[in-house]
Amino acid sequence: MEARSFVLRGVLAGGVAGLVAWLFALVFAEPQIDAAIAYEEGRGEAEEALAVAGGAAPAGGGEEEIVSRGVQATLGVGIGMVGIGIAVGLLFAVAYTLLHGRVALRPRVLALLVAGAGFLTIYATPFVKYPASPPAVGSDETIGDRTALYLVMVIGSLVFLAAAVAVARLLRERIGTWNAVLVGGVVYVALAAILMSVLPGLGELTINVVESGPRVTETPLPLRDASGAILYPGFDADVLYSFRVASFTAQALLWGVLGLVFGGLVERRLAKETASRAPEASAV
């Protein structure tokens, strides 16, 4: 098969995977996002009331919503996730093309392995240090820092995977394939753990330390008045947990469906090519 054929199948598989992930997120993640937005609005009103009680002038009206929440949650997210799926499918096809013919595995198995490696390095490992958060969790002033830190985790994870593969290949002839893979896995986990211990937690970012003191998270704590009485509760832990589980599962679906669909498409194409060559070989 030509590289172009792999790319086309990667785009198709990525689009299907993005659609499946969006449908899952629509059912399981969007309710948590709605709850987070409601919390954010209620806390904003409480903070404004507290400021007014302290003598501050009332804030002006909020910005007018250009695109409704309903459109954002359905069509907007759907287009975004399908687009992400296609982009991931392109990268996936490139990685698969580099390995095809060099690894003695059937296409479906190789596709699932590539998908698993992609999910592990690009999403799962960075998620351990910097998990996804819904609206109201995270300061607007730390978006740049959070994005940079997450990118460092992604790049580090990819580098560590390459190092683990290199170690496994070096040791394969000495200790066997299975043991070499285990050693490579230990190398990956150890390097990832070291990077996670070096990078700061989101609650340790300068702005958050100034506002709330050193913490490991940006999750809003209860809003209190000068006497310490709680005026508004902290962010609901159940909502945060449910959102993160849904986010993690949606990404697992994205990569899993991508691997399954891509592997199936490649095997079907190869089967057709083999069948078409059979009559020519018998005729010769």
C-alpha positions in Angstrom: 0.0 0.0 0.0 1.1 3.5 -0.7 1.6 6.1 2.0 -1.2 8.2 0.5 -3.6 5.2 1.1 -2.6 5.1 4.8 -3.2 8.9 5.1 -6.6 8.7 3.6 -7.6 5.9 5.9 -6.2 7.8 8.8 -8.4 10.8 8.0 -11.5 8.6 7.7 -10.7 6.6 10.9 -10.0 9.9 12.8 -13.2 11.4 11.7 -15.2 8.4 12.8 -13.3 8.3 16.1 -13.9 12.0 16.7 -17.6 11.5 16.1 -17.8 8.7 18.6 -15.9 10.6 21.2 -18.2 13.6 20.7 -21.4 11.6 21.1 -20.0 10.1 24.3 -19.0 13.6 25.6 -22.4 15.0 24.7 -24.1 12.4 27.0 -21.6 12.2 29.9 -19.4 15.3 29.9 -21.8 18.1 28.9 -24.0 17.8 32.0 -20.9 18.3 34.2 -19.9 21.3 32.1 -23.4 22.8 32.6 -23.1 22.2 36.4 -19.7 23.9 36.3 -21.0 26.9 34.4 -23.9 27.2 36.9 -21.4 27.2 39.8 -19.2 29.8 38.1 -22.2 32.1 37.6 -23.4 31.7 41.2 -19.9 32.2 42.6 -19.5 35.3 40.5 -22.7 36.8 41.9 -21.6 36.0 45.4 -18.1 37.6 44.8 -19.8 40.7 43.4 -22.2 41.0 46.4 -19.2 40.6 48.7 -17.3 43.3 46.9 -20.3 45.7 47.0 -20.7 45.0 50.7 -17.1 46.1 51.1 -17.7 49.4 49.3 -16.7 48.5 45.7 -18.8 49.7 42.8 -21.0 47.0 41.3 -19.6 45.5 38.1 -21.1 46.2 34.8 -23.2 43.7 32.8 -21.6 40.6 31.5 -20.5 40.2 27.9 -23.2 39.3 25.5 -23.1 35.7 24.3 -22.3 35.6 20.5 -22.9 31.9 20.2 -25.5 30.3 22.5 -24.5 27.7 25.0 -26.7 25.1 23.2 -24.9 25.6 19.9 -21.5 25.5 21.6 -22.3 22.3 23.4 -23.6 20.5 20.3 -22.5 21.7 16.9 -19.4 23.6 18.1 -18.0 20.8 20.2 -18.9 18.2 17.6 -17.1 20.0 14.8 -14.1 20.6 17.1 -13.8 16.9 18.2 -14.2 15.6 14.6 -11.5 18.1 13.5 -9.3 16.9 16.3 -10.0 13.3 15.3 -8.9 14.0 11.8 -5.7 15.7 12.9 -4.9 12.9 15.2 -5.7 10.4 12.4 -3.1 12.2 10.2 -0.4 11.9 12.8 -1.4 8.3 13.5 -1.2 7.4 9.8 2.3 8.9 9.6 3.5 6.9 12.6 1.8 3.7 11.3 3.5 4.2 7.9 6.9 4.4 9.5 6.3 1.0 11.2 4.4 -0.8 8.5 6.5 -3.6 7.0 9.2 -3.2 9.8 7.2 -4.9 12.5 6.0 -8.5 12.2 2.4 -7.8 13.3 -0.9 -7.9 11.4 -2.2 -4.5 10.6 -5.0 -4.5 13.1 -2.7 -5.4 16.0 -0.1 -2.8 14.9 -2.8 -0.1 14.6 -4.0 -0.8 18.1 -0.4 -0.7 19.5 0.2 2.6 17.8 -3.1 4.0 19.1 -2.3 2.8 22.6 1.1 4.4 22.5 -0.4 7.6 21.2 -3.1 7.7 24.0 -0.5 6.9 26.6 2.0 9.6 25.6 -0.2 12.4 24.3 -3.0 12.2 26.8 -2.9 9.7 29.6 0.5 10.5 31.1 0.1 14.3 31.0 -3.4 13.8 32.4 -1.9 12.3 35.6 -0.1 15.5 36.3 -2.5 18.0 34.8 -6.0 16.5 34.5 -8.7 18.1 32.5 -10.9 20.6 34.3 -14.4 22.0 33.5 -15.2 25.7 33.5 -14.8 27.5 36.9 -11.8 25.4 37.7 -8.7 27.3 36.9 -7.9 31.0 36.8 -8.0 32.9 33.5 -4.7 34.5 34.4 -2.9 31.1 34.4 -4.1 29.8 31.0 -0.8 30.5 29.4 1.2 28.8 32.2 -1.1 25.8 32.3 -0.9 25.4 28.5 2.9 25.6 28.6 3.2 23.1 31.4 0.9 20.7 29.7 2.9 21.0 26.5 6.1 20.2 28.4 4.5 17.0 29.8 3.4 16.0 26.3 6.8 16.6 24.8 8.5 14.9 27.7 6.2 11.9 27.4 7.0 11.5 23.7 10.8 11.7 24.4 10.5 9.2 27.2 8.6 6.7 25.0 11.4 7.0 22.4 13.9 6.3 25.1 12.0 3.3 26.4 11.7 1.8 22.9 15.5 2.4 22.4 16.3 0.6 25.7 14.0 -2.3 24.9 15.6 -2.8 21.5 19.1 -2.7 23.0 18.2 -5.3 25.6 16.0 -7.6 23.5 18.7 -10.0 22.3 20.2 -10.3 25.8 17.1 -10.8 28.0 14.4 -11.6 25.5 11.6 -9.5 24.1 9.2 -9.7 27.0 11.7 -8.8 29.6 13.1 -6.0 27.4 9.6 -4.6 27.1 9.2 -4.6 30.9 12.5 -2.8 31.3 11.5 -0.2 28.7 8.2 0.3 30.6 10.0 0.9 33.8 12.3 3.4 32.1 9.2 5.3 30.8 7.4 5.3 34.1 10.5 6.4 36.0 11.3 9.3 33.6 7.7 10.5 33.6 7.6 10.4 37.4 10.8 12.4 37.7 9.4 15.1 35.3 6.1 15.2 37.2 8.0 15.7 40.5 9.9 18.6 39.0 7.1 20.5 37.4 4.9 22.6 39.7 1.3 21.8 40.5 -1.3 24.1 39.2 -2.0 25.5 42.7 1.7 26.4 43.0 1.6 28.9 40.2 2.5 32.4 41.3 -1.0 33.9 40.9 -2.7 31.1 42.8 -0.1 31.3 45.6 -0.7 35.0 46.0 -4.5 34.6 46.1 -4.9 31.4 48.1 -1.5 30.2 49.3 0.4 27.1 48.0 -2.0 24.3 47.0 -1.8 21.4 44.6 -4.9 22.4 42.7 -6.7 25.3 41.2 -10.1 24.0 42.3 -12.1 26.8 43.9 -12.3 26.7 47.7 -15.3 28.0 49.6 -15.8 31.7 49.4 -15.6 33.3 52.9 -16.2 36.7 54.3 -13.9 38.6 56.7 -15.1 36.6 59.7 -14.4 33.3 58.0 -18.0 32.4 57.4 -18.7 30.5 54.2 -20.7 32.6 51.7 -20.5 30.2 48.8 -19.3 26.6 48.8 -16.2 25.3 47.0 -16.5 23.5 43.7 -18.4 20.2 43.9 -15.9 17.4 44.0 -18.4 14.9 42.4 -18.8 17.2 39.4 -15.1 17.5 39.0 -14.5 13.8 39.3 -17.3 12.9 36.9 -16.0 15.4 34.3 -12.5 14.0 34.5 -13.7 10.4 34.2 -15.8 11.4 31.2 -12.9 13.4 29.6 -10.5 10.5 30.1 -13.0 8.0 28.7 -13.8 10.1 25.6 -10.1 10.3 24.8 -9.7 6.6 25.3 -12.6 6.1 22.9 -11.0 8.5 20.4 -7.8 6.5 20.2 -9.4 3.1 20.5 -11.9 3.6 17.7 -9.1 5.2 15.6 -6.9 2.1 16.0 -9.8 -0.3 15.4 -11.2 1.4 12.3 -7.8 2.2 10.8 -6.6 -1.4 11.3 -9.8 -2.8 9.8 -9.6 -0.5 6.8 -5.9 -1.5 6.1 -6.6 -5.2 6.5 -9.5 -5.0 4.1 -7.4 -3.1 1.5 -4.5 -5.6 1.9 -6.9 -8.5 1.5 -8.3 -7.0 -1.7 -4.8 -6.5 -3.1 -3.8 -10.1 -2.2 -7.0 -11.4 -3.9 -6.3 -9.3 -7.0 -2.8 -10.7 -7.3 -3.8 -14.3 -6.9 -5.3 -14.7 -10.4 -2.2 -13.0 -11.9 0.2 -15.4 -10.1 -1.8 -18.5 -11.1 -1.9 -17.3 -14.8 1.9 -17.0 -14.8 
